[in-house]
Amino acid sequence: MARGKAPTFELQRAAILAEAARLFAAHSFPSASMAELAKACGVSKPLLYHYYRDKEHILFDIADSYMDQLLAIIAGVEAEALEPEAHLAALLTRFLEEYEHSQNQHMVLVQDVKFLSPEQGERVVAKQRRVVAAFADAIERVEPGLKRRHLDKPVAMILFGMINWTFTWLRAEGRFTHADMAPVITAIVLNGVKGLVNKEKPKPKDKAPAH
């Protein structure tokens, strides 16, 4: 009869993931070894392999579980049935709150997903697409017609361009917090999106006459 998992098995795996995220964020996934991770976790290397078969499996679990956290935030905001602007503001605020407390996981997601196998990478990317789609939908609610002009997802990606790299400059010991930045970014997005549908498309530049 196969031996069942100890009650602390999942807790230990969670602790390993947290320490691995810190290590990968600090030194990059390729540079961090299983031996270094075992030492950081205070366990032997053989015991570490009891919880994870290899370093790639750990990387996948960090990225995949983090995406599940972000999707859970989206589901929670959706369940509140807020008005369009409040809905988008809530999404932005809660994502930034999550980024503040999950900075290592976020850095790993942004920097190291490319090291996953194609199959694992596609599973994570599929969840990323769901996140982008949720923000694109929220933006479309604020300014209906963006989707018709195929601008909903580009605007969503511009938004992520603003928030996804906050870990490079927004520090815990700095003047501003993630909570301080949430209304600033929300105002930039809301004021920038309004009226975008009614603006004329930019006209192509005239070609210079041939000489």
C-alpha positions as CSV (number, residue, x, y, z in Angstrom):
1,M,0.0,0.0,0.0
2,A,1.4,3.4,-1.0
3,R,2.3,5.7,1.8
4,G,0.2,8.9,1.9
5,K,1.6,12.4,2.0
6,A,2.3,13.9,5.4
7,P,-0.2,16.7,6.5
8,T,2.7,19.2,6.2
9,F,3.5,18.2,2.6
10,E,1.7,21.1,0.9
11,L,2.9,23.6,3.5
12,Q,6.5,22.5,2.9
13,R,6.0,22.8,-0.9
14,A,4.6,26.4,-0.4
15,A,7.6,27.3,1.7
16,I,9.9,25.9,-1.1
17,L,8.1,27.9,-3.7
18,A,8.4,31.1,-1.7
19,E,12.1,30.6,-1.2
20,A,12.7,29.6,-4.8
21,A,10.8,32.7,-6.0
22,R,13.1,34.8,-3.8
23,L,16.2,33.0,-5.1
24,F,15.2,33.1,-8.8
25,A,14.2,36.8,-8.5
26,A,17.6,37.7,-7.0
27,H,19.8,35.6,-9.2
28,S,17.7,34.5,-12.2
29,F,16.4,31.0,-12.8
30,P,19.4,29.7,-14.8
31,S,21.9,30.9,-12.1
32,A,20.1,29.3,-9.2
33,S,20.8,25.6,-8.5
34,M,18.9,23.0,-6.6
35,A,21.8,22.8,-4.1
36,E,21.5,26.5,-3.4
37,L,17.7,26.2,-3.0
38,A,18.0,23.3,-0.6
39,K,20.4,25.2,1.5
40,A,18.2,28.3,1.5
41,C,15.2,26.1,2.5
42,G,17.2,24.5,5.3
43,V,16.7,21.0,3.9
44,S,18.9,18.4,2.2
45,K,19.1,18.1,-1.5
46,P,17.5,14.6,-1.5
47,L,14.6,15.9,0.6
48,L,14.1,18.8,-1.8
49,Y,13.7,16.2,-4.6
50,H,11.0,14.5,-2.5
51,Y,8.9,17.6,-3.0
52,Y,9.9,18.6,-6.5
53,R,11.4,16.5,-9.3
54,D,13.4,19.3,-10.8
55,K,14.0,23.0,-11.0
56,E,11.7,23.5,-14.0
57,H,8.8,22.0,-12.0
58,I,9.4,24.5,-9.3
59,L,9.5,27.4,-11.8
60,F,6.2,26.2,-13.3
61,D,4.5,26.0,-9.9
62,I,5.6,29.5,-9.0
63,A,4.3,31.0,-12.3
64,D,1.1,28.9,-12.5
65,S,0.1,29.5,-8.8
66,Y,0.7,33.2,-9.2
67,M,-1.5,33.4,-12.2
68,D,-4.2,31.6,-10.3
69,Q,-3.9,34.3,-7.6
70,L,-4.4,37.0,-10.3
71,L,-7.3,35.2,-11.8
72,A,-8.9,34.9,-8.4
73,I,-8.6,38.7,-8.0
74,I,-10.4,39.2,-11.3
75,A,-13.2,36.8,-10.3
76,G,-13.6,38.6,-6.9
77,V,-13.9,42.0,-8.6
78,E,-16.3,40.6,-11.2
79,A,-18.5,39.2,-8.4
80,E,-19.0,42.7,-6.9
81,A,-20.9,43.9,-10.1
82,L,-19.4,47.4,-9.9
83,E,-20.0,50.2,-12.4
84,P,-17.5,50.3,-15.3
85,E,-15.1,52.9,-13.9
86,A,-15.2,51.5,-10.4
87,H,-14.7,48.0,-11.8
88,L,-11.5,49.0,-13.7
89,A,-10.3,51.0,-10.7
90,A,-10.8,48.0,-8.4
91,L,-8.9,45.7,-10.8
92,L,-6.0,48.1,-11.0
93,T,-5.9,48.6,-7.2
94,R,-6.1,45.0,-6.3
95,F,-3.5,43.9,-8.8
96,L,-1.1,46.5,-7.5
97,E,-1.8,45.4,-3.9
98,E,-0.9,41.8,-5.0
99,Y,2.2,43.0,-6.8
100,E,3.4,44.7,-3.6
101,H,3.1,41.4,-1.6
102,S,4.2,39.0,-4.4
103,Q,7.1,40.9,-5.9
104,N,9.4,37.9,-6.2
105,Q,6.7,35.8,-7.9
106,H,6.0,38.7,-10.2
107,M,9.6,39.1,-11.2
108,V,9.8,35.4,-11.9
109,L,6.7,35.5,-14.0
110,V,8.0,38.5,-16.0
111,Q,11.6,37.3,-16.4
112,D,11.8,33.5,-16.3
113,V,8.7,32.0,-17.9
114,K,10.7,31.7,-21.1
115,F,12.7,28.9,-19.5
116,L,9.7,26.7,-19.1
117,S,9.0,23.8,-21.5
118,P,6.7,24.7,-24.4
119,E,3.8,22.8,-22.8
120,Q,4.3,24.4,-19.4
121,G,4.8,27.8,-21.0
122,E,1.6,27.6,-23.0
123,R,-0.4,26.7,-19.8
124,V,0.9,29.8,-18.1
125,V,0.5,32.0,-21.2
126,A,-3.1,30.8,-21.6
127,K,-3.8,32.2,-18.1
128,Q,-2.0,35.4,-19.0
129,R,-4.3,35.8,-22.0
130,R,-7.3,35.4,-19.7
131,V,-6.0,38.2,-17.5
132,V,-5.4,40.5,-20.5
133,A,-8.9,39.6,-21.8
134,A,-10.5,40.5,-18.5
135,F,-8.8,43.9,-18.5
136,A,-9.6,44.5,-22.1
137,D,-13.3,43.8,-21.3
138,A,-13.1,46.2,-18.3
139,I,-11.7,48.9,-20.6
140,E,-14.4,48.2,-23.2
141,R,-17.0,48.8,-20.5
142,V,-15.6,52.2,-19.8
143,E,-15.3,53.2,-23.4
144,P,-17.7,51.0,-25.6
145,G,-16.5,50.7,-29.1
146,L,-12.8,50.1,-28.4
147,K,-13.3,46.4,-29.2
148,R,-15.0,47.2,-32.5
149,R,-11.9,49.2,-33.4
150,H,-9.6,46.4,-32.1
151,L,-8.2,48.8,-29.5
152,D,-9.4,47.0,-26.4
153,K,-6.4,44.6,-26.1
154,P,-3.7,47.1,-27.2
155,V,-5.0,49.5,-24.5
156,A,-4.9,46.7,-22.0
157,M,-1.3,45.9,-22.9
158,I,-0.4,49.6,-22.5
159,L,-1.9,49.5,-19.1
160,F,0.2,46.4,-18.2
161,G,3.2,48.2,-19.5
162,M,2.6,50.8,-16.8
163,I,2.0,48.3,-13.9
164,N,4.0,45.2,-14.7
165,W,7.4,46.8,-14.3
166,T,6.7,48.7,-11.1
167,F,9.1,46.3,-9.3
168,T,12.0,48.0,-11.1
169,W,11.4,51.4,-9.4
170,L,8.7,51.2,-6.7
171,R,10.5,50.2,-3.6
172,A,9.1,49.4,-0.1
173,E,11.4,52.0,1.4
174,G,10.6,54.7,-1.2
175,R,8.4,57.8,-1.0
176,F,5.4,56.2,-2.7
177,T,3.6,52.9,-2.1
178,H,1.7,50.7,-4.5
179,A,-1.5,52.0,-2.9
180,D,-0.4,55.6,-3.6
181,M,0.2,54.7,-7.3
182,A,-3.1,52.9,-7.8
183,P,-5.3,56.0,-8.1
184,V,-2.7,57.8,-10.2
185,I,-2.5,55.0,-12.8
186,T,-6.3,54.6,-12.7
187,A,-6.7,58.3,-13.5
188,I,-4.2,58.1,-16.3
189,V,-6.0,55.1,-17.9
190,L,-9.5,56.5,-17.4
191,N,-8.8,59.9,-18.7
192,G,-6.7,58.6,-21.6
193,V,-9.4,56.0,-22.7
194,K,-12.4,58.4,-22.6
195,G,-13.1,59.7,-26.1
196,L,-10.6,57.5,-27.8
197,V,-13.3,55.9,-29.9
198,N,-14.5,59.2,-31.3
199,K,-11.1,60.5,-32.2
200,E,-10.2,60.3,-35.9
201,K,-7.6,57.7,-36.9
202,P,-4.2,59.3,-37.7
203,K,-3.8,59.9,-41.3
204,P,-0.8,58.2,-43.0
205,K,2.1,60.6,-43.7
206,D,2.5,61.7,-47.3
207,K,5.4,60.1,-49.0
208,A,8.2,62.5,-49.9
209,P,8.4,63.2,-53.6
210,A,11.0,61.3,-55.5
211,H,14.0,63.2,-56.7
